[in-house]
Structures are given as structure tokens and as C-alpha cells.
Amino acid sequence: MLERHEHLPLRVPDEDAALRAILTGTATETGERFFIALVENLAKALNTHSAWVTEFIEETRMLKALAFWVDGEMIENLEMPVDGTPCQQVIESAGLIHHPENILDIFPDRPGLREMGAVSYMGLPLLDVNGQIIGNLAVLDNRPMPEEPRALTLFKIFADRASAELRRVRAERGIREREEKYRRIVETTGEGFLLLGQDLNIMDVNKACGRMLGYGREAIIGQTFIDFAAADARSFLLANQQDLFAGEYNEFESVLLSREGRRVSVLVHSNTLRNDKGAVIGTMLFVTDITEQKKSLALAGEFQKSLLPGESPKIDGFDIAGKTVACDEIGGDYFDYLPVTACVDDHFGVVVGDVTDHGAAAALLMATARAFLRMRAAQCGAISQIITEMNRHLTQDVLDTGRFMTLFYLSINVGNRDLRWVRAGHDPAILYDPATDRFEALKGQGLALGVDDQYAYREYAKSGIGPGQILAIGTDGIWEARNSQGVIFGKKRFGDVIRRHAGLRAAGIVAAVYRELADYTAGLLPTDDITLVIIKVTA
């Protein structure tokens, strides 16, 4: 985690660490925890005294703090009028406001600024899909805050992620309000509806749900939701039923079996039902049939799989295997083998990439990146030049979306086994030598792709590797996977798996990692795509 140093605000000493803070600090969080992680990492990444994200309540012209980080502490339950503050300028200008110094001279009547010893301020508006202002993201410091383009790029990435999450939170809030408003007329809706008692038995069901399952009301009342689940969905439901059905709000997918034995893919929204005194009286389930959508996504997933290598390359002296598993039908992880035969015939390349988030949007970005990289890698040029040009083109497509992609590109000289690589914000590849039981990370600087179109990437090198040594290139879905207690799998456990199975072929090592991940996360659905490539020197 980044710490606050003595250098000036916005001077980012380690761009990789700053981007990793965004990824690791917010990737697995939602709602309030997302915003808390966001502002904490923002303040530490930009080295500022304070950072906050607020929701703008237009009717009352108030700012409601979603997370407010001040000098290492989180301030809770804070609301403030927007008028007469630097944030008012952000809201009214709908753009970046940066006061590098003398903020108290500009806003002399704000006692809160004086109490914090404020000197400088920077803020950006948060927008909904229609471009309307729904909040703001800001940092403040008690030192001057000179302009810094790279820091501004990072600040915009934080703002884009905050906007997206606030839009999601507001959408969920709207859904909950509408469900409460119309809960008395659910019988007439086309969406399936179930009312569960505190013992999770079904107390009520609407006609749409009965039609979906092919059962009458009498056959459903008194059963549980799990009673209608397909066998392959029951283990997850049984292991997580209290979390899924007893929380204030949950969303999950499952597969039910109709009376005729037809598999029905469903999206379930679960809401706690309370009486007028706030006591829990049951749980409402809104069940949507997404079978056709799942079929379409499955077809898209099959197409995406066709973009991955059909088989591992056969190269004398090397044993190579790779695998990727998406947490949804389609994902944003990517790996490929790139022979550089157009210019040199004794090298081959391996690339592993990870697009922010997952799902359809991530998959489209992955396909775009793959297409350009394959085209460019087939031409002459150093791998640093290839990635620099790839980044320039990719940034033009994604800069305004807040999305980016991490990537590790490794080139191996088959003759002398020298390694050359480029890191683009990705976790380092790992080199393991069983003879010395030593792990080495293939480190190097490099910004994630899609952040700065002028960034020039560097190559790093290592002289020949020897027989028995193992190269592992993976994505963070491996070491960030969590068990039922919320403990991450971790890189140490990942390394231990490689050590214990170093005597296997590359495919065996890959299978061992996936097997131990499955055991470690038993009963939980994956939350991120998982990709791993193993290269073993055999002679």
C-alpha cells in the first residue's frame, strides 16, 4: 500500500504502485467499501492530506459524503452545503477545478478549510450516463499542489471509477425504491416473485414464477428455493444460503429445473422485507429468466475461446502450457503465443493480459488488443517498440472509458535461452529454479495500457535459463482468490504449489494450480478471471 511521503502532492514516484493501488484497492469492493478504498488509495497515490467522494443532492444543494478521508482517518456521516466551497466550482463548471495554492484567499469564509490548514485543492465532477452531475471527487492538501499531467491522468481514472460505482449505487437504490413501491402489485408482473419466511420456506409466489417452473402455487408453497435448483447449483446455494437470502440486498445467478426437467437460468434479486417498525419479516426474491441471454453469452464465450491458442507450441527444449477460465461466460483475461518469425527465427513470445473488470466490455477490449498485438508482432521491431505502439492505438479507444489493460510480454531466445520482457502494469512473471529452490520475479517499470498514449515502454533482460527451471505468468485472479473466510490465496501459496509440482510437465503444473484454487475457494463463485501460462525448460 502507498504511504504519504515528504515530496509535493501530485508527484507520483511509482506509477505502477499507484495503478496497482487502484486495481487491488477497489477491484473486489462495492458500495460504501468501494468508496472508502477509493479515497484512501487516492490520497496515498497522490500524496495529499485529504480526499473525498460525495454525492450531489440537487434539490437541497447538499453534498453527501460517500467517503471522506482526512489526514489518515475516515470521517463518517458528513453532509455539507455546496455553496461557497471549491466543490461548488466543480459542480457548476462541470469540469476540473485546480487551485494549486492560496485556497484560503479564494474562500476566506470557509472555517472548515482553515481548520484543515488548506493550501491547495483539485476536484472533478462525477457524471451519470446522460452527463448530469451526480457528485464530485476531490483532494486537498496543506501544501502547494503544482500541476502534474501524470497525476491528473491517475485522478481522472479514480474519478471515472467513482462515477461508475456511484451510478451503480444510485441504480440499485432506485431498484430498491421501486420494488418497495410496487411490491403490492407483484402478482401482475411478468417477473417471477417469491416471498420467503424467516426459515427460508416459500410463503408466497406469483403466477409468473409458477409458469417459469411449470408448477402450480400449491406445489411451490412450503418448499425452499434450493428445492427447485439444478444439482450443479445446489452446492453453492447450500454453502451460501444465509448470505444470499438473509442480507439486505443481494444479486446472484442460479439454475433451476422446471417440472419438465428443463434447465432455467435465472438472475435473482433478493431483498429483505421489513414491517413498519423495521423488524425483518421475510425475504423477497425477484426471479428473471435469463436462459436466452445465457445462450447468447455462451455463444460469445465459444467465439472468445476460439481466439485463444488451440494448442501449445512445440519448441525443442521447452514444455509450454496455458489456460484461462473466465468467471462469467466471457472474460477479460488473455494469453497468446507469438512466434516472431518475420524477423528472427530463433525467438518465440508469450503474452498474458488482464483487462479491468470482466464480462462483455472487457472481452471486447481484449479482442481488440489481441488483434493489434498479433498484427504488430508479426512485423519487425523490438518488443518494447511493439508494446509502445500497441499502447498508443489502444489508448485512443479507451482513455475516456476509464478502462485499461495490464500485460506481460516475454520473448525467449530458443538458442541461448536469454529472456527479454516488457511489463505494462502487470504482476511480474516468476522464475523458479528447483535446484536452488529460489524464486525470482521478472520485474521492471511500465504503465498499464490505455492510460497514457505517449508512454515509452522499456525492455528488460536476463541471460540464459537452465534445464528444470520454470517460468510462470499469471493474472491476479489466482493470488487474489478468496476462501469462505475472506483470506486471499496469495503469491506465497501460489509459489508453494509450483514448488511441490515442479517435477510435473507444464500442463500438470497448470492443472495443479487450478485444482488447488478450486479446493481453496470451495463453495464460492469466482469473482475474477484466472489465467496461467507455465514454461518449463526441459533440456
N, C-alpha and C positions, 0 to 999 in steps of 0.2 A: 504494500500500500504506500502511496506517495505521502511524504511528510512536508510540512511547511518549512522552507529554508529562508536564509537571510537575503537571498537575491531578490530583485524587484519583482512585483506582481507581473504576471503575463510572460515572464521569461521562463519558458518551458525547457528544463535541462534535458529531459529524456522523453522524446515524443512517443517512443514505443511504450514506455511505462504509463504515460498519460492515456494512450488509447486502450491499453490493457485495463486501466482503471475503469474506463467506460464500459468495456466489454464484461469484465469479471464482476464489477461492482453492481451492474444493473441487469445483466443478461437473464438472471433467474428470478428477479423480483418483479412484483406488480403492485399497483396502487400506492398506498402510503409508504410501504417499504421501498418501492422503486424510487420515489421522490427523495426519501431520506438518503438512500445510497447515492442518488444523482448529485445532490448538492454537496454532500460530504466529499465525494470524489472530485467535483468541480472545484471546490475551494482548495483542495490539496493539489490538484493538477495545475491550477493557475496561481497557486501560492497567494491566496487572498484571505483577508481577515474574516469575511462573511460571504455567504452565498445563499440565495433563496429562490424558490419557485412558488408562485402564487396563482390563484385563480381569480379572474376579474369578474365581480358581480356587478353587471352594468346597471341594474335597477337602483342599487344603493351606492354605486361608485365606491365600492369597498374592494380591498384586496384580501383574500383569504389565503393564509399561508398553508401550502401543502407540505412544505418542509422549510425550515428556517435555521440555517447553520451559522452560529456566531462564535468566533474565536474558540473553536474546538467543541462547542456544545450545541445541542439541538433545542431550540425554543419551541414550545408546544402551544397550540390553541391561540394563535396570533391572528388578529384581524386589524386592518388599518385603513383609514380613508386614503384614496389615491391622490386626491387633490393636494397640490402644493409640494409634491415629492418628485424626485427624479423619475420614479416609476410612471408618474403622470405623463412625462415627456415620451416615454416609451409607448404607452397606451395610445396617446394622441398622434404621435408621429408614425406609428405602425412600423417602426424601423429601429436600427441600432442607435442607442444613445451612449456616448462615451465621454465622461468628464475625467480627463487624466489627472486633474489636481484642482485644488481650491473649491471643492464642492460646497463647503460651508459659506463661502462668499456668494454662491449662486442660490443656496437655500438656507439663509441665515435663521429662519423661523422654525426650523425643524429640530426640536430638542433631542429627538432620537438619534439624529446624525451626530449631533455634538457629543452626546453621551458615548457613542462608539468611537469618537475621535476620527470621524470620517474625513478622508482627504480626496478619494477618487471613487468613481462609480462607472459601471458598464452594465447595460441591460438590453435584452432583446424581447420582442413580443412573442407570445405563443398563439398560434393561429389554428382555427378549425379548418375543415376541408373546403369551406367557402371563403376562406381568407379573413374571417371575422376574428377579432382579438378575443381570446378566452383567458389570457393570463400573461405573466411575464417571468423571465429568468434573469437574475441579476447577481453581480458580485460587487463587493465594496471592500475598500482597504483603507488603512490608516497611514498609507504611504502613497506617493505618486504612482500612477498606473499608466506608463507610457504605451503608445500604440505598438502592437506586435502582431503582424499578419498571421503567423502560425498559431498563436494563441487565439486569435479571432476565429480561425478555422475550427479549432477544438471547441470554442464556445458555441459556435453555430451547430456543431454536431450534438452537443449537450442540449441545445435549445430544440433541435429537431426531434430528438428522442423524448424530451419533456413534452413537446406538443403532441406527439403521437400517443403517449401514455395518458395525457390529460383528456384527449379526445376519446380514448377508450374508456376511461373512468366516467366521463360525462355520459357516454353512450350507455354504459352499464347502469348508471344512475337513472337515466331515462327509462331503460327497460324495467327496472325495479318499480319505478313510479307508475308506469303504465300497467304493469301486472297487478299491482295493488288496486289501481283504479278500476280495472276491468275484471277482477277476479270473480265477481258475482255472475258474470255472463260467459264464463269459460265453456259452459256446456254447448254453446253455439259456435265455438271456434273450430276451425279445421285442424288445429294443432292438438296433439294428444295431451291430456291433462290427468295427473294422478295426485291425489291427496293422501299423504302418509301420516299415520298416527305417530305418537312418540315411540312406539315399539317397532316402527317402520313397516307395519302392515298397511295394506291399501284400504283406505276408508271410503274413497270416492274415486270415480273415473268418468270421463266424458265419452261421448259416442265416437269421437274421432279416434281416441286411443283404442276403443273396442274394435273399430274397423281395422285399425292397423294390425292388431294382434289376431283378429278373427274370432274373438271370444265375446260372449255377452257379459253384461255388467255383473251378473251373479257369479260367473266363473272367475272374475277378477277380484272382487271384493274379498278381503281376508287373506289374500296371497301377498307376497312381497315382490318388489321389482326384480330381485335376483331370481325368483322362481321362473321368470319368463326370459332370463338371459341365456344366450347360447353357451355351450360348455366352455369354449375358449375365452369367454368374457367373465365367467363366474369367479375365477381365482382373483382377478383384480378387484372385482366388486366386493367380494367377501373380505379381502385384506384391507379395503379402504372404505367400507360402508359408513362408518361413523363420520369420517371426514367428508365423504361425498354427500351424505343425506342429512347430516346434522349441522352443517355450517350455515352461516347467514346467507351466503350465495356461492354456488359452485356451478361450473360448466364442465361437462365431460362427455365423451363419446362412448357408445357401447354397441353391442349387437344383441338383438332379441330374436326369439324364434316364434313365428306365428303358429296358429293351430295346425296349419297345413305343412309345417316344417320349413317354411321359407325364412331365410335369414334377412332380418330387417336392421340395417344400420341406422342408428339414431343419435341425435345430438340432444343432450338432456341439460336443461337449466333447472337447478334446484334452489329453492328459496325457503327460508324459514318463515313459518306463518305464526304471527303473534296476535293475541287478543288486544282489546283496547287498553289493558293495563300493562302490556309489554311482555306477558308471560308466553312462552312457547307452547303452542297447541298442536303443532304438526309441521309437515314439510310439503310444499307444493313442487311437483315435477311437471315441467312443460317439455313434452317429448316430440321432437321433429324427425320425421322420416327423411334421412339423407342418403338412402340407398342409391338413387340415381346419381347424386353428386359424387358418392364414393366410387361408383363405377367409372365416372369420367376421370376422377383423380387417379384411379388405378391405371387407366389407360395412359394418362400423362406420366405416371410413375414408370410404366413399362418403357415408354419412349425415353425418359431420362436415363434409365438403366442402360439403354442401348448406346448412350453417349459415353458410358464408362468402358474401360478396357475389357474386351471379351475374354482375354487370357493374358497371363503374364509373359513378358518377353523371355525368350530362351537365349541367354548370353553366357558364353563359356566363363566359368569361374564365379558365377553369381547365381543365387537362388532367390527369386523375387515373388512376392505375393502381396495382394492388396484387397481390401474390402471396405465397402461403405454401407451403412444402414441408416436410412432416414427415420426420424421419429414420427413423421407424417408420411402420407403416400408419396410425396415428393419433398425433396430437401435442398439445402444449400451447400452441402459438402461436395468436394470434388477431388478426384485424383486421376492422374494420367501418366502414361509412359511416352516419352518424346525422344525418339531417335533423331539425332542431329546429323543426318546423313547427307544433307545438301552441301555441307562444307567440310566436315571431318567425319571419317567413318569409324573412329575408334572411341566414340563417346555415346552415352545414352543419358537421357534425362528422366527424372521422376519429379512430379509436381503434386502437391497437396494444397487444397484451398478450402476456405471456410467463409461463407457469406454471412453477414449479420442476420440474425433471426433464422427462420426456416419457413417452409411452405412454398406456395406458388411464386411469390415475388422473388424469394431467394433463389429458387430453381431457375427462373428466367435470367437472373443476373449471372448465375453460374454458367448457364449455357452460352451466354454472350461472351463471358471471359474465356471459356474453353475454346470457342470458335476462333477468337482473335489469337490466343496463345498458340494454338496449333498452326494457324496460318503463319504467324511470325516466326515460330521456332523452326519451321521448315526452310527458312531463309538464313543467310549468313549473319553472324553477329554474336558478340559476347552475350552471356545470359543476363548480365546487368543491363545491357542495351535493350534486350528483348523485354524485360520486365518494365524498364523505364517507358518504352513506347506503349506497352500494354496499359500501364497506369494512365498515360496521357489520354488515350482513347476512352478508357473506362470512366475516368473522372468526368468527362463531358456528358456521360449518360446519367451518372448517379449523384453528382455533387449536391443538387437541390433536394434529393430524396432523403438525405441523412444515412444512406446505406453505404457500406464499404465492404471490402473483402480482404482477408488475410491470406497469405500464400507463402509457401516454401518451395523453392525451385532448386533441385540438386542435380548436378551434372557429374557423371563418373567417367573417368578415363579408363577404358577397359584394359588397356595395355599396362600402364603403370599404377592403376588404381588410385590416382590422385582424385581428390574431391574439390569441386567448386560449387558454391551455393549463393543464393540471394534470399534474404529474409524480407518479406513485406508484411511486417506486423504480426507474423505467425510465431507460435511457440517453436523454439529451436528443435531441430531433429536431434535424436540421441544416438550416439555411437557406443556400443557395448563391446568390451573385449573380455571374453570368458577366461582367457589365460591369466589376466591380471585382476579380474573381477572389478573392472574400472568402467564407469560411465563418463562420457564426455558429451557436453551439449555443444552443438554446432551453432554458436552464437553469431551475432552481427546486427548492426543497426539497419533499420528500414521501416518506413511508414506503411501503414495499410494502404491497399489500392483503393482509389476513388476519393481520396482526401485532398491531395494537392497535385495538380496536373504538372507542376514544374519540378517535382521531386526527382532527384537523380539517384538511382539505386547503385549500391556497391556490391562487388563480388568478394567473397571470402574463400579461402583455400586451405586445404590440408593435404600433406603428402601421403603417399600410398598407404592403404589399409591392408591388413593381413588376413590370412585364412582363419575362419571361425568367427571373425568379428561381425557384428550385427548392427545395421542401421535401421532405426525406427522413426517414421514420420507419421504423426497422427494429428487429430484435431481435439480441441478441448472437451468435446463430448465424452472423451474417455476419462480423463482425470477429474472432471467436474461432475461426473455422475454421482448421485447421492443414494444412500441406502434409506431404509424406513426411518432411521433416527436423524436423517439430515446430514450425515457425515459424508464428505466427498471421498471418492475413490483415491484420488491423489496420485502424484507422479512417483512417489516412493513405492506405492503398491504396484503401479504400472511397471516400474523397473524390476520389482521383485518377480513379477510374472515372466518377464523376459529372461531374467537370470535362471529361474527354475526350468524354463523350457528351451534354453539356448541350444540344447543338443538336437532339437527337432528341426525339420525343414521349415522354410519360411512360412508356408501355408499352415503348418502345425502351430507355429508361434502366434500367428494371427488368430487362429481358431481358439487357442488357449486364452488370449486376452478377451475375446468376445464371450467365451464361456464364463470366465471369472467375473466379468462385468454383469452378465445375466444373473449369476448367483448372488452377487453383491447387491443388486437392485431388485431382487425378487419381490413380486407383488406390486411393483411400481411401474407406471408407464414411462418410457423415455421422454426426456424433455429437450433433448438436443440430438442432432445428427452425430453419428460416430463414424470416423474414417481412420484406417490404419494401413500403412504400407511398410512391409518388412523386406530388407535387402540383406542377404547373408552371403558373405564371401566363402566360397567352397573350396577354392584351390589357389 
